[in-house]
Amino acid sequence: MMSWDNLLRWFLFSAGIIIAIFAGYMFYIDKIPAGAAWLAMSIGFLCFATRLKAISGSSSDYDDNDDDLHDMAVLIADMAVSSLKNIGRTVPPNAKEIDELEIKLHKFLNSMPLEKHEREDIINEFEKLRNRSRRNEGGRALLRNSRL
């Protein structure tokens, strides 16, 4: 059985498509202002159809979405850290680049359903990268000084 929210969404979507077809016809017969008005109304219907959220009584849908979001957040965090680990890079990352990526990643992860220990693991990986970067910069500084 279809809920009222889903029925309203289907109605708005169908109306948006039908009005878009009518707007196309108006453009075809060179009634540009009328076609633009119908097209604007069609966009309004389609926007409302996609913005309405169906609220279901079962929480299993939300749990599945949380699991998917969780997996995606962990994957993105892993990819971000891997991108700075000199895999396929010719120049090691500097401290500023690591900090910028960490700030962007934490802004993203704040909206994701991650557990505390997973956040700590990500923070530890960034600390390892910072320490590695410091050692590399120290080694380069020694090489420069020995050349002088």
Disulfide bonds with the S-S distance in Angstrom:
none
